[in-house]
Amino acid sequence: MSSSVLWTVVYMVAIVAIIYLLIIRPQKKRQKDHEKLINEISLGVEIVTIGGIHGEVSRIKDDTLWIKISNNVEIEIEKSAVNRTVS
C-alpha cells in the first residue's frame, strides 16, 4: 500500500468522523429529546406547536392531542407537531 493511498484513507475516515460528530450525533440527540418531550405531555400542560400556536392540552389520543386555544375552541394536532412546553 503506497503512502498516498494510506493518506487518502486517513482523510476519508477523518471526514466521516467529522460528519458524524457535527451532524448525525446532534440530530439524534435532538430527536431523542423531542421523543422524551412528547412522551411526558399530560393533560393541562401548556404547549407551543411548531406552527406557533399556544394552547393547553385537553385530551390525548394515540398519536394526537386536543389543545384548547381559547374559550370553547379546541383543535386536534399530531403529537409530533409539539415544539415545546411552556413552564
PDB file with SEQRES, HELIX, SHEET and CRYST1 records, atoms N, CA, C and O in Angstrom:
SEQRES   1 A   87  MET SER SER SER VAL LEU TRP THR VAL VAL TYR MET VAL          
SEQRES   2 A   87  ALA ILE VAL ALA ILE ILE TYR LEU LEU ILE ILE ARG PRO          
SEQRES   3 A   87  GLN LYS LYS ARG GLN LYS ASP HIS GLU LYS LEU ILE ASN          
SEQRES   4 A   87  GLU ILE SER LEU GLY VAL GLU ILE VAL THR ILE GLY GLY          
SEQRES   5 A   87  ILE HIS GLY GLU VAL SER ARG ILE LYS ASP ASP THR LEU          
SEQRES   6 A   87  TRP ILE LYS ILE SER ASN ASN VAL GLU ILE GLU ILE GLU          
SEQRES   7 A   87  LYS SER ALA VAL ASN ARG THR VAL SER                          
HELIX    1 AA1 SER A    3  ILE A   19  1                                  17    
HELIX    2 AA2 TYR A   20  ILE A   24  3                                   5    
HELIX    3 AA3 ARG A   25  ASN A   39  1                                  15    
HELIX    4 AA4 LYS A   79  ALA A   81  5                                   3    
SHEET    1 AA1 5 VAL A  73  GLU A  78  0                                        
SHEET    2 AA1 5 THR A  64  SER A  70 -1                                        
SHEET    3 AA1 5 HIS A  54  ILE A  60 -1                                        
SHEET    4 AA1 5 GLU A  46  THR A  49 -1                                        
SHEET    5 AA1 5 VAL A  82  THR A  85 -1                                        
CRYST1    1.000    1.000    1.000  90.00  90.00  90.00 P 1           1          
ATOM      1  N   MET A   1       0.851  -1.173   0.000  1.00  0.00           N  
ATOM      2  CA  MET A   1       0.000   0.000   0.000  1.00  0.00           C  
ATOM      3  C   MET A   1       0.896   1.235   0.000  1.00  0.00           C  
ATOM      4  O   MET A   1       1.774   1.384   0.849  1.00  0.00           O  
ATOM      5  N   SER A   2       0.663   2.089  -0.940  1.00  0.00           N  
ATOM      6  CA  SER A   2       1.525   3.252  -1.040  1.00  0.00           C  
ATOM      7  C   SER A   2       1.108   4.318  -0.037  1.00  0.00           C  
ATOM      8  O   SER A   2       0.024   4.262   0.543  1.00  0.00           O  
ATOM      9  N   SER A   3       1.962   5.254   0.145  1.00  0.00           N  
ATOM     10  CA  SER A   3       1.755   6.326   1.112  1.00  0.00           C  
ATOM     11  C   SER A   3       0.555   7.193   0.741  1.00  0.00           C  
ATOM     12  O   SER A   3      -0.205   7.609   1.616  1.00  0.00           O  
ATOM     13  N   SER A   4       0.380   7.466  -0.551  1.00  0.00           N  
ATOM     14  CA  SER A   4      -0.728   8.322  -0.972  1.00  0.00           C  
ATOM     15  C   SER A   4      -2.087   7.645  -0.737  1.00  0.00           C  
ATOM     16  O   SER A   4      -3.053   8.318  -0.377  1.00  0.00           O  
ATOM     17  N   VAL A   5      -2.170   6.348  -0.933  1.00  0.00           N  
ATOM     18  CA  VAL A   5      -3.409   5.616  -0.688  1.00  0.00           C  
ATOM     19  C   VAL A   5      -3.724   5.627   0.800  1.00  0.00           C  
ATOM     20  O   VAL A   5      -4.882   5.785   1.188  1.00  0.00           O  
ATOM     21  N   LEU A   6      -2.721   5.464   1.623  1.00  0.00           N  
ATOM     22  CA  LEU A   6      -2.910   5.478   3.075  1.00  0.00           C  
ATOM     23  C   LEU A   6      -3.438   6.829   3.539  1.00  0.00           C  
ATOM     24  O   LEU A   6      -4.350   6.887   4.364  1.00  0.00           O  
ATOM     25  N   TRP A   7      -2.877   7.912   3.018  1.00  0.00           N  
ATOM     26  CA  TRP A   7      -3.341   9.250   3.401  1.00  0.00           C  
ATOM     27  C   TRP A   7      -4.773   9.507   2.922  1.00  0.00           C  
ATOM     28  O   TRP A   7      -5.548  10.180   3.602  1.00  0.00           O  
ATOM     29  N   THR A   8      -5.113   8.975   1.764  1.00  0.00           N  
ATOM     30  CA  THR A   8      -6.478   9.115   1.259  1.00  0.00           C  
ATOM     31  C   THR A   8      -7.465   8.429   2.196  1.00  0.00           C  
ATOM     32  O   THR A   8      -8.520   8.983   2.505  1.00  0.00           O  
ATOM     33  N   VAL A   9      -7.128   7.243   2.641  1.00  0.00           N  
ATOM     34  CA  VAL A   9      -7.981   6.513   3.581  1.00  0.00           C  
ATOM     35  C   VAL A   9      -8.083   7.267   4.897  1.00  0.00           C  
ATOM     36  O   VAL A   9      -9.170   7.353   5.470  1.00  0.00           O  
ATOM     37  N   VAL A  10      -6.987   7.812   5.387  1.00  0.00           N  
ATOM     38  CA  VAL A  10      -6.993   8.579   6.641  1.00  0.00           C  
ATOM     39  C   VAL A  10      -7.894   9.807   6.500  1.00  0.00           C  
ATOM     40  O   VAL A  10      -8.669  10.106   7.408  1.00  0.00           O  
ATOM     41  N   TYR A  11      -7.803  10.524   5.374  1.00  0.00           N  
ATOM     42  CA  TYR A  11      -8.645  11.701   5.153  1.00  0.00           C  
ATOM     43  C   TYR A  11     -10.124  11.316   5.095  1.00  0.00           C  
ATOM     44  O   TYR A  11     -10.974  12.007   5.657  1.00  0.00           O  
ATOM     45  N   MET A  12     -10.421  10.219   4.419  1.00  0.00           N  
ATOM     46  CA  MET A  12     -11.816   9.791   4.315  1.00  0.00           C  
ATOM     47  C   MET A  12     -12.378   9.414   5.685  1.00  0.00           C  
ATOM     48  O   MET A  12     -13.520   9.754   5.994  1.00  0.00           O  
ATOM     49  N   VAL A  13     -11.605   8.727   6.498  1.00  0.00           N  
ATOM     50  CA  VAL A  13     -12.045   8.369   7.852  1.00  0.00           C  
ATOM     51  C   VAL A  13     -12.236   9.637   8.682  1.00  0.00           C  
ATOM     52  O   VAL A  13     -13.195   9.739   9.448  1.00  0.00           O  
ATOM     53  N   ALA A  14     -11.342  10.589   8.536  1.00  0.00           N  
ATOM     54  CA  ALA A  14     -11.465  11.845   9.284  1.00  0.00           C  
ATOM     55  C   ALA A  14     -12.722  12.612   8.867  1.00  0.00           C  
ATOM     56  O   ALA A  14     -13.416  13.166   9.720  1.00  0.00           O  
ATOM     57  N   ILE A  15     -13.014  12.650   7.590  1.00  0.00           N  
ATOM     58  CA  ILE A  15     -14.212  13.349   7.111  1.00  0.00           C  
ATOM     59  C   ILE A  15     -15.473  12.680   7.640  1.00  0.00           C  
ATOM     60  O   ILE A  15     -16.396  13.369   8.072  1.00  0.00           O  
ATOM     61  N   VAL A  16     -15.532  11.358   7.615  1.00  0.00           N  
ATOM     62  CA  VAL A  16     -16.694  10.631   8.139  1.00  0.00           C  
ATOM     63  C   VAL A  16     -16.842  10.903   9.632  1.00  0.00           C  
ATOM     64  O   VAL A  16     -17.960  11.092  10.112  1.00  0.00           O  
ATOM     65  N   ALA A  17     -15.750  10.927  10.366  1.00  0.00           N  
ATOM     66  CA  ALA A  17     -15.805  11.205  11.802  1.00  0.00           C  
ATOM     67  C   ALA A  17     -16.314  12.619  12.071  1.00  0.00           C  
ATOM     68  O   ALA A  17     -17.121  12.827  12.977  1.00  0.00           O  
ATOM     69  N   ILE A  18     -15.853  13.573  11.300  1.00  0.00           N  
ATOM     70  CA  ILE A  18     -16.301  14.962  11.469  1.00  0.00           C  
ATOM     71  C   ILE A  18     -17.787  15.087  11.159  1.00  0.00           C  
ATOM     72  O   ILE A  18     -18.517  15.748  11.897  1.00  0.00           O  
ATOM     73  N   ILE A  19     -18.243  14.464  10.083  1.00  0.00           N  
ATOM     74  CA  ILE A  19     -19.669  14.497   9.740  1.00  0.00           C  
ATOM     75  C   ILE A  19     -20.491  13.891  10.863  1.00  0.00           C  
ATOM     76  O   ILE A  19     -21.526  14.438  11.242  1.00  0.00           O  
ATOM     77  N   TYR A  20     -20.041  12.775  11.393  1.00  0.00           N  
ATOM     78  CA  TYR A  20     -20.770  12.128  12.492  1.00  0.00           C  
ATOM     79  C   TYR A  20     -20.851  13.050  13.705  1.00  0.00           C  
ATOM     80  O   TYR A  20     -21.924  13.222  14.283  1.00  0.00           O  
ATOM     81  N   LEU A  21     -19.726  13.641  14.093  1.00  0.00           N  
ATOM     82  CA  LEU A  21     -19.694  14.470  15.294  1.00  0.00           C  
ATOM     83  C   LEU A  21     -20.456  15.785  15.137  1.00  0.00           C  
ATOM     84  O   LEU A  21     -21.036  16.273  16.107  1.00  0.00           O  
ATOM     85  N   LEU A  22     -20.467  16.361  13.952  1.00  0.00           N  
ATOM     86  CA  LEU A  22     -21.093  17.670  13.758  1.00  0.00           C  
ATOM     87  C   LEU A  22     -22.538  17.614  13.278  1.00  0.00           C  
ATOM     88  O   LEU A  22     -23.288  18.566  13.493  1.00  0.00           O  
ATOM     89  N   ILE A  23     -22.948  16.518  12.631  1.00  0.00           N  
ATOM     90  CA  ILE A  23     -24.286  16.476  12.058  1.00  0.00           C  
ATOM     91  C   ILE A  23     -25.135  15.347  12.641  1.00  0.00           C  
ATOM     92  O   ILE A  23     -26.204  15.604  13.195  1.00  0.00           O  
ATOM     93  N   ILE A  24     -24.687  14.138  12.527  1.00  0.00           N  
ATOM     94  CA  ILE A  24     -25.522  12.983  12.888  1.00  0.00           C  
ATOM     95  C   ILE A  24     -25.756  12.896  14.385  1.00  0.00           C  
ATOM     96  O   ILE A  24     -26.897  12.719  14.812  1.00  0.00           O  
ATOM     97  N   ARG A  25     -24.735  13.013  15.180  1.00  0.00           N  
ATOM     98  CA  ARG A  25     -24.868  12.881  16.636  1.00  0.00           C  
ATOM     99  C   ARG A  25     -25.782  13.953  17.244  1.00  0.00           C  
ATOM    100  O   ARG A  25     -26.662  13.605  18.032  1.00  0.00           O  
ATOM    101  N   PRO A  26     -25.614  15.238  16.915  1.00  0.00           N  
ATOM    102  CA  PRO A  26     -26.524  16.245  17.466  1.00  0.00           C  
ATOM    103  C   PRO A  26     -27.975  16.041  17.014  1.00  0.00           C  
ATOM    104  O   PRO A  26     -28.901  16.284  17.788  1.00  0.00           O  
ATOM    105  N   GLN A  27     -28.178  15.600  15.777  1.00  0.00           N  
ATOM    106  CA  GLN A  27     -29.543  15.366  15.305  1.00  0.00           C  
ATOM    107  C   GLN A  27     -30.196  14.228  16.072  1.00  0.00           C  
ATOM    108  O   GLN A  27     -31.377  14.312  16.409  1.00  0.00           O  
ATOM    109  N   LYS A  28     -29.454  13.172  16.351  1.00  0.00           N  
ATOM    110  CA  LYS A  28     -30.004  12.059  17.143  1.00  0.00           C  
ATOM    111  C   LYS A  28     -30.357  12.523  18.548  1.00  0.00           C  
ATOM    112  O   LYS A  28     -31.360  12.083  19.110  1.00  0.00           O  
ATOM    113  N   LYS A  29     -29.548  13.402  19.120  1.00  0.00           N  
ATOM    114  CA  LYS A  29     -29.828  13.917  20.456  1.00  0.00           C  
ATOM    115  C   LYS A  29     -31.098  14.755  20.454  1.00  0.00           C  
ATOM    116  O   LYS A  29     -31.930  14.620  21.352  1.00  0.00           O  
ATOM    117  N   ARG A  30     -31.257  15.625  19.446  1.00  0.00           N  
ATOM    118  CA  ARG A  30     -32.480  16.439  19.342  1.00  0.00           C  
ATOM    119  C   ARG A  30     -33.704  15.557  19.172  1.00  0.00           C  
ATOM    120  O   ARG A  30     -34.747  15.820  19.770  1.00  0.00           O  
ATOM    121  N   GLN A  31     -33.585  14.513  18.361  1.00  0.00           N  
ATOM    122  CA  GLN A  31     -34.702  13.600  18.135  1.00  0.00           C  
ATOM    123  C   GLN A  31     -35.067  12.865  19.418  1.00  0.00           C  
ATOM    124  O   GLN A  31     -36.248  12.695  19.719  1.00  0.00           O  
ATOM    125  N   LYS A  32     -34.071  12.431  20.171  1.00  0.00           N  
ATOM    126  CA  LYS A  32     -34.316  11.742  21.441  1.00  0.00           C  
ATOM    127  C   LYS A  32     -34.974  12.690  22.444  1.00  0.00           C  
ATOM    128  O   LYS A  32     -35.892  12.288  23.159  1.00  0.00           O  
ATOM    129  N   ASP A  33     -34.517  13.942  22.506  1.00  0.00           N  
ATOM    130  CA  ASP A  33     -35.118  14.925  23.415  1.00  0.00           C  
ATOM    131  C   ASP A  33     -36.565  15.223  23.025  1.00  0.00           C  
ATOM    132  O   ASP A  33     -37.416  15.388  23.899  1.00  0.00           O  
ATOM    133  N   HIS A  34     -36.854  15.295  21.726  1.00  0.00           N  
ATOM    134  CA  HIS A  34     -38.213  15.568  21.262  1.00  0.00           C  
ATOM    135  C   HIS A  34     -39.140  14.401  21.607  1.00  0.00           C  
ATOM    136  O   HIS A  34     -40.275  14.620  22.030  1.00  0.00           O  
ATOM    137  N   GLU A  35     -38.671  13.169  21.431  1.00  0.00           N  
ATOM    138  CA  GLU A  35     -39.470  11.997  21.795  1.00  0.00           C  
ATOM    139  C   GLU A  35     -39.760  11.985  23.291  1.00  0.00           C  
ATOM    140  O   GLU A  35     -40.866  11.641  23.708  1.00  0.00           O  
ATOM    141  N   LYS A  36     -38.773  12.359  24.096  1.00  0.00           N  
ATOM    142  CA  LYS A  36     -38.962  12.433  25.543  1.00  0.00           C  
ATOM    143  C   LYS A  36     -40.010  13.487  25.890  1.00  0.00           C  
ATOM    144  O   LYS A  36     -40.873  13.246  26.734  1.00  0.00           O  
ATOM    145  N   LEU A  37     -39.943  14.657  25.245  1.00  0.00           N  
ATOM    146  CA  LEU A  37     -40.911  15.726  25.458  1.00  0.00           C  
ATOM    147  C   LEU A  37     -42.321  15.243  25.135  1.00  0.00           C  
ATOM    148  O   LEU A  37     -43.244  15.469  25.917  1.00  0.00           O  
ATOM    149  N   ILE A  38     -42.497  14.589  24.006  1.00  0.00           N  
ATOM    150  CA  ILE A  38     -43.810  14.105  23.589  1.00  0.00           C  
ATOM    151  C   ILE A  38     -44.352  13.072  24.573  1.00  0.00           C  
ATOM    152  O   ILE A  38     -45.538  13.085  24.902  1.00  0.00           O  
ATOM    153  N   ASN A  39     -43.491  12.185  25.037  1.00  0.00           N  
ATOM    154  CA  ASN A  39     -43.940  11.141  25.966  1.00  0.00           C  
ATOM    155  C   ASN A  39     -44.300  11.693  27.339  1.00  0.00           C  
ATOM    156  O   ASN A  39     -45.051  11.050  28.074  1.00  0.00           O  
ATOM    157  N   GLU A  40     -43.788  12.862  27.707  1.00  0.00           N  
ATOM    158  CA  GLU A  40     -44.052  13.440  29.021  1.00  0.00           C  
ATOM    159  C   GLU A  40     -45.248  14.392  29.033  1.00  0.00           C  
ATOM    160  O   GLU A  40     -45.599  14.924  30.087  1.00  0.00           O  
ATOM    161  N   ILE A  41     -45.876  14.615  27.883  1.00  0.00           N  
ATOM    162  CA  ILE A  41     -47.026  15.518  27.820  1.00  0.00           C  
ATOM    163  C   ILE A  41     -48.206  14.880  28.544  1.00  0.00           C  
ATOM    164  O   ILE A  41     -48.513  13.702  28.356  1.00  0.00           O  
ATOM    165  N   SER A  42     -48.860  15.689  29.376  1.00  0.00           N  
ATOM    166  CA  SER A  42     -50.037  15.220  30.098  1.00  0.00           C  
ATOM    167  C   SER A  42     -51.128  16.281  30.019  1.00  0.00           C  
ATOM    168  O   SER A  42     -50.897  17.379  29.512  1.00  0.00           O  
ATOM    169  N   LEU A  43     -52.306  15.953  30.517  1.00  0.00           N  
ATOM    170  CA  LEU A  43     -53.425  16.894  30.485  1.00  0.00           C  
ATOM    171  C   LEU A  43     -53.090  18.150  31.276  1.00  0.00           C  
ATOM    172  O   LEU A  43     -52.466  18.083  32.335  1.00  0.00           O  
ATOM    173  N   GLY A  44     -53.509  19.288  30.755  1.00  0.00           N  
ATOM    174  CA  GLY A  44     -53.302  20.553  31.443  1.00  0.00           C  
ATOM    175  C   GLY A  44     -51.980  21.231  31.165  1.00  0.00           C  
ATOM    176  O   GLY A  44     -51.770  22.362  31.603  1.00  0.00           O  
ATOM    177  N   VAL A  45     -51.087  20.580  30.454  1.00  0.00           N  
ATOM    178  CA  VAL A  45     -49.783  21.165  30.143  1.00  0.00           C  
ATOM    179  C   VAL A  45     -49.948  22.187  29.018  1.00  0.00           C  
ATOM    180  O   VAL A  45     -50.629  21.924  28.027  1.00  0.00           O  
ATOM    181  N   GLU A  46     -49.323  23.346  29.179  1.00  0.00           N  
ATOM    182  CA  GLU A  46     -49.340  24.353  28.121  1.00  0.00           C  
ATOM    183  C   GLU A  46     -48.209  24.068  27.149  1.00  0.00           C  
ATOM    184  O   GLU A  46     -47.065  23.852  27.549  1.00  0.00           O  
ATOM    185  N   ILE A  47     -48.549  24.071  25.853  1.00  0.00           N  
ATOM    186  CA  ILE A  47     -47.569  23.754  24.818  1.00  0.00           C  
ATOM    187  C   ILE A  47     -47.553  24.824  23.743  1.00  0.00           C  
ATOM    188  O   ILE A  47     -48.458  25.652  23.646  1.00  0.00           O  
ATOM    189  N   VAL A  48     -46.499  24.784  22.939  1.00  0.00           N  
ATOM    190  CA  VAL A  48     -46.391  25.607  21.738  1.00  0.00           C  
ATOM    191  C   VAL A  48     -46.114  24.644  20.591  1.00  0.00           C  
ATOM    192  O   VAL A  48     -45.217  23.805  20.680  1.00  0.00           O  
ATOM    193  N   THR A  49     -46.889  24.767  19.507  1.00  0.00           N  
ATOM    194  CA  THR A  49     -46.688  23.892  18.358  1.00  0.00           C  
ATOM    195  C   THR A  49     -45.583  24.441  17.459  1.00  0.00           C  
ATOM    196  O   THR A  49     -45.123  25.568  17.645  1.00  0.00           O  
ATOM    197  N   ILE A  50     -45.165  23.640  16.489  1.00  0.00           N  
ATOM    198  CA  ILE A  50     -44.140  24.110  15.558  1.00  0.00           C  
ATOM    199  C   ILE A  50     -44.662  25.238  14.681  1.00  0.00           C  
ATOM    200  O   ILE A  50     -43.880  25.962  14.066  1.00  0.00           O  
ATOM    201  N   GLY A  51     -46.002  25.394  14.622  1.00  0.00           N  
ATOM    202  CA  GLY A  51     -46.607  26.494  13.880  1.00  0.00           C  
ATOM    203  C   GLY A  51     -46.795  27.747  14.713  1.00  0.00           C  
ATOM    204  O   GLY A  51     -47.258  28.770  14.210  1.00  0.00           O  
ATOM    205  N   GLY A  52     -46.428  27.667  16.016  1.00  0.00           N  
ATOM    206  CA  GLY A  52     -46.519  28.835  16.883  1.00  0.00           C  
ATOM    207  C   GLY A  52     -47.826  28.968  17.637  1.00  0.00           C  
ATOM    208  O   GLY A  52     -48.065  29.997  18.269  1.00  0.00           O  
ATOM    209  N   ILE A  53     -48.680  27.954  17.589  1.00  0.00           N  
ATOM    210  CA  ILE A  53     -49.953  28.009  18.293  1.00  0.00           C  
ATOM    211  C   ILE A  53     -49.732  27.639  19.763  1.00  0.00           C  
ATOM    212  O   ILE A  53     -49.125  26.613  20.071  1.00  0.00           O  
ATOM    213  N   HIS A  54     -50.232  28.488  20.659  1.00  0.00           N  
ATOM    214  CA  HIS A  54     -50.135  28.241  22.092  1.00  0.00           C  
ATOM    215  C   HIS A  54     -51.455  27.661  22.564  1.00  0.00           C  
ATOM    216  O   HIS A  54     -52.521  28.103  22.134  1.00  0.00           O  
ATOM    217  N   GLY A  55     -51.392  26.670  23.450  1.00  0.00           N  
ATOM    218  CA  GLY A  55     -52.618  26.098  23.973  1.00  0.00           C  
ATOM    219  C   GLY A  55     -52.353  25.155  25.122  1.00  0.00           C  
ATOM    220  O   GLY A  55     -51.208  24.855  25.458  1.00  0.00           O  
ATOM    221  N   GLU A  56     -53.447  24.688  25.722  1.00  0.00           N  
ATOM    222  CA  GLU A  56     -53.382  23.775  26.861  1.00  0.00           C  
ATOM    223  C   GLU A  56     -53.942  22.428  26.427  1.00  0.00           C  
ATOM    224  O   GLU A  56     -55.003  22.369  25.805  1.00  0.00           O  
ATOM    225  N   VAL A  57     -53.241  21.353  26.749  1.00  0.00           N  
ATOM    226  CA  VAL A  57     -53.666  20.015  26.356  1.00  0.00           C  
ATOM    227  C   VAL A  57     -54.936  19.654  27.117  1.00  0.00           C  
ATOM    228  O   VAL A  57     -54.970  19.683  28.347  1.00  0.00           O  
ATOM    229  N   SER A  58     -55.999  19.308  26.348  1.00  0.00           N  
ATOM    230  CA  SER A  58     -57.267  18.972  26.986  1.00  0.00           C  
ATOM    231  C   SER A  58     -57.629  17.498  26.813  1.00  0.00           C  
ATOM    232  O   SER A  58     -58.357  16.946  27.637  1.00  0.00           O  
ATOM    233  N   ARG A  59     -57.137  16.857  25.761  1.00  0.00           N  
ATOM    234  CA  ARG A  59     -57.360  15.427  25.529  1.00  0.00           C  
ATOM    235  C   ARG A  59     -56.133  14.842  24.847  1.00  0.00           C  
ATOM    236  O   ARG A  59     -55.426  15.523  24.105  1.00  0.00           O  
ATOM    237  N   ILE A  60     -55.900  13.563  25.118  1.00  0.00           N  
ATOM    238  CA  ILE A  60     -54.771  12.875  24.498  1.00  0.00           C  
ATOM    239  C   ILE A  60     -55.286  11.588  23.875  1.00  0.00           C  
ATOM    240  O   ILE A  60     -55.939  10.783  24.538  1.00  0.00           O  
ATOM    241  N   LYS A  61     -54.984  11.400  22.583  1.00  0.00           N  
ATOM    242  CA  LYS A  61     -55.286  10.156  21.887  1.00  0.00           C  
ATOM    243  C   LYS A  61     -53.962   9.454  21.615  1.00  0.00           C  
ATOM    244  O   LYS A  61     -52.926   9.830  22.165  1.00  0.00           O  
ATOM    245  N   ASP A  62     -54.000   8.447  20.775  1.00  0.00           N  
ATOM    246  CA  ASP A  62     -52.785   7.689  20.468  1.00  0.00           C  
ATOM    247  C   ASP A  62     -51.680   8.576  19.903  1.00  0.00           C  
ATOM    248  O   ASP A  62     -50.621   8.722  20.515  1.00  0.00           O  
ATOM    249  N   ASP A  63     -51.924   9.164  18.740  1.00  0.00           N  
ATOM    250  CA  ASP A  63     -50.909   9.987  18.076  1.00  0.00           C  
ATOM    251  C   ASP A  63     -51.301  11.448  17.971  1.00  0.00           C  
ATOM    252  O   ASP A  63     -50.613  12.229  17.313  1.00  0.00           O  
ATOM    253  N   THR A  64     -52.406  11.831  18.615  1.00  0.00           N  
ATOM    254  CA  THR A  64     -52.872  13.215  18.505  1.00  0.00           C  
ATOM    255  C   THR A  64     -53.184  13.797  19.877  1.00  0.00           C  
ATOM    256  O   THR A  64     -53.392  13.082  20.857  1.00  0.00           O  
ATOM    257  N   LEU A  65     -53.208  15.107  19.902  1.00  0.00           N  
ATOM    258  CA  LEU A  65     -53.572  15.863  21.104  1.00  0.00           C  
ATOM    259  C   LEU A  65     -54.677  16.834  20.737  1.00  0.00           C  
ATOM    260  O   LEU A  65     -54.715  17.338  19.615  1.00  0.00           O  
ATOM    261  N   TRP A  66     -55.568  17.098  21.665  1.00  0.00           N  
ATOM    262  CA  TRP A  66     -56.528  18.182  21.533  1.00  0.00           C  
ATOM    263  C   TRP A  66     -56.031  19.293  22.420  1.00  0.00           C  
ATOM    264  O   TRP A  66     -55.806  19.087  23.613  1.00  0.00           O  
ATOM    265  N   ILE A  67     -55.854  20.479  21.848  1.00  0.00           N  
ATOM    266  CA  ILE A  67     -55.403  21.599  22.667  1.00  0.00           C  
ATOM    267  C   ILE A  67     -56.455  22.702  22.643  1.00  0.00           C  
ATOM    268  O   ILE A  67     -57.040  23.016  21.607  1.00  0.00           O  
ATOM    269  N   LYS A  68     -56.670  23.274  23.820  1.00  0.00           N  
ATOM    270  CA  LYS A  68     -57.613  24.380  23.973  1.00  0.00           C  
ATOM    271  C   LYS A  68     -56.824  25.659  23.727  1.00  0.00           C  
ATOM    272  O   LYS A  68     -55.871  25.963  24.444  1.00  0.00           O  
ATOM    273  N   ILE A  69     -57.237  26.407  22.695  1.00  0.00           N  
ATOM    274  CA  ILE A  69     -56.502  27.618  22.353  1.00  0.00           C  
ATOM    275  C   ILE A  69     -57.246  28.878  22.754  1.00  0.00           C  
ATOM    276  O   ILE A  69     -56.671  29.967  22.770  1.00  0.00           O  
ATOM    277  N   SER A  70     -58.538  28.731  23.082  1.00  0.00           N  
ATOM    278  CA  SER A  70     -59.351  29.857  23.512  1.00  0.00           C  
ATOM    279  C   SER A  70     -60.604  29.281  24.164  1.00  0.00           C  
ATOM    280  O   SER A  70     -60.790  28.065  24.167  1.00  0.00           O  
ATOM    281  N   ASN A  71     -61.457  30.129  24.710  1.00  0.00           N  
ATOM    282  CA  ASN A  71     -62.703  29.648  25.287  1.00  0.00           C  
ATOM    283  C   ASN A  71     -63.531  28.953  24.207  1.00  0.00           C  
ATOM    284  O   ASN A  71     -63.793  29.522  23.148  1.00  0.00           O  
ATOM    285  N   ASN A  72     -63.935  27.729  24.487  1.00  0.00           N  
ATOM    286  CA  ASN A  72     -64.756  26.917  23.581  1.00  0.00           C  
ATOM    287  C   ASN A  72     -64.113  26.660  22.224  1.00  0.00           C  
ATOM    288  O   ASN A  72     -64.817  26.366  21.258  1.00  0.00           O  
ATOM    289  N   VAL A  73     -62.802  26.765  22.132  1.00  0.00           N  
ATOM    290  CA  VAL A  73     -62.099  26.487  20.878  1.00  0.00           C  
ATOM    291  C   VAL A  73     -60.988  25.476  21.153  1.00  0.00           C  
ATOM    292  O   VAL A  73     -60.042  25.748  21.892  1.00  0.00           O  
ATOM    293  N   GLU A  74     -61.131  24.300  20.534  1.00  0.00           N  
ATOM    294  CA  GLU A  74     -60.110  23.261  20.647  1.00  0.00           C  
ATOM    295  C   GLU A  74     -59.721  22.805  19.250  1.00  0.00           C  
ATOM    296  O   GLU A  74     -60.548  22.776  18.339  1.00  0.00           O  
ATOM    297  N   ILE A  75     -58.463  22.451  19.095  1.00  0.00           N  
ATOM    298  CA  ILE A  75     -58.005  21.902  17.820  1.00  0.00           C  
ATOM    299  C   ILE A  75     -57.267  20.606  18.094  1.00  0.00           C  
ATOM    300  O   ILE A  75     -56.716  20.396  19.174  1.00  0.00           O  
ATOM    301  N   GLU A  76     -57.270  19.742  17.089  1.00  0.00           N  
ATOM    302  CA  GLU A  76     -56.573  18.471  17.194  1.00  0.00           C  
ATOM    303  C   GLU A  76     -55.281  18.566  16.386  1.00  0.00           C  
ATOM    304  O   GLU A  76     -55.294  18.974  15.225  1.00  0.00           O  
ATOM    305  N   ILE A  77     -54.170  18.186  17.010  1.00  0.00           N  
ATOM    306  CA  ILE A  77     -52.874  18.237  16.328  1.00  0.00           C  
ATOM    307  C   ILE A  77     -52.144  16.909  16.510  1.00  0.00           C  
ATOM    308  O   ILE A  77     -52.460  16.138  17.415  1.00  0.00           O  
ATOM    309  N   GLU A  78     -51.189  16.657  15.663  1.00  0.00           N  
ATOM    310  CA  GLU A  78     -50.315  15.500  15.813  1.00  0.00           C  
ATOM    311  C   GLU A  78     -49.361  15.752  16.979  1.00  0.00           C  
ATOM    312  O   GLU A  78     -48.935  16.884  17.208  1.00  0.00           O  
ATOM    313  N   LYS A  79     -49.034  14.708  17.701  1.00  0.00           N  
ATOM    314  CA  LYS A  79     -48.083  14.867  18.809  1.00  0.00           C  
ATOM    315  C   LYS A  79     -46.732  15.359  18.298  1.00  0.00           C  
ATOM    316  O   LYS A  79     -46.030  16.096  18.991  1.00  0.00           O  
ATOM    317  N   SER A  80     -46.377  14.953  17.100  1.00  0.00           N  
ATOM    318  CA  SER A  80     -45.084  15.359  16.547  1.00  0.00           C  
ATOM    319  C   SER A  80     -45.021  16.855  16.243  1.00  0.00           C  
ATOM    320  O   SER A  80     -43.935  17.383  16.000  1.00  0.00           O  
ATOM    321  N   ALA A  81     -46.171  17.556  16.253  1.00  0.00           N  
ATOM    322  CA  ALA A  81     -46.203  18.995  15.977  1.00  0.00           C  
ATOM    323  C   ALA A  81     -45.900  19.825  17.210  1.00  0.00           C  
ATOM    324  O   ALA A  81     -45.841  21.052  17.125  1.00  0.00           O  
ATOM    325  N   VAL A  82     -45.708  19.183  18.355  1.00  0.00           N  
ATOM    326  CA  VAL A  82     -45.385  19.931  19.574  1.00  0.00           C  
ATOM    327  C   VAL A  82     -43.932  20.352  19.510  1.00  0.00           C  
ATOM    328  O   VAL A  82     -43.045  19.530  19.278  1.00  0.00           O  
ATOM    329  N   ASN A  83     -43.693  21.646  19.720  1.00  0.00           N  
ATOM    330  CA  ASN A  83     -42.335  22.171  19.699  1.00  0.00           C  
ATOM    331  C   ASN A  83     -41.732  22.210  21.092  1.00  0.00           C  
ATOM    332  O   ASN A  83     -40.592  21.794  21.297  1.00  0.00           O  
ATOM    333  N   ARG A  84     -42.513  22.719  22.059  1.00  0.00           N  
ATOM    334  CA  ARG A  84     -42.007  22.820  23.421  1.00  0.00           C  
ATOM    335  C   ARG A  84     -43.177  22.979  24.383  1.00  0.00           C  
ATOM    336  O   ARG A  84     -44.312  23.218  23.973  1.00  0.00           O  
ATOM    337  N   THR A  85     -42.876  22.842  25.665  1.00  0.00           N  
ATOM    338  CA  THR A  85     -43.862  23.117  26.695  1.00  0.00           C  
ATOM    339  C   THR A  85     -43.563  24.479  27.308  1.00  0.00           C  
ATOM    340  O   THR A  85     -42.422  24.941  27.286  1.00  0.00           O  
ATOM    341  N   VAL A  86     -44.588  25.114  27.851  1.00  0.00           N  
ATOM    342  CA  VAL A  86     -44.433  26.413  28.486  1.00  0.00           C  
ATOM    343  C   VAL A  86     -44.459  26.186  29.978  1.00  0.00           C  
ATOM    344  O   VAL A  86     -45.394  25.583  30.505  1.00  0.00           O  
ATOM    345  N   SER A  87     -43.438  26.666  30.661  1.00  0.00           N  
ATOM    346  CA  SER A  87     -43.382  26.449  32.110  1.00  0.00           C  
ATOM    347  C   SER A  87     -43.955  27.618  32.862  1.00  0.00           C  
ATOM    348  O   SER A  87     -43.988  27.605  34.093  1.00  0.00           O  
TER     349      SER A  87                                                      
END                                                                             
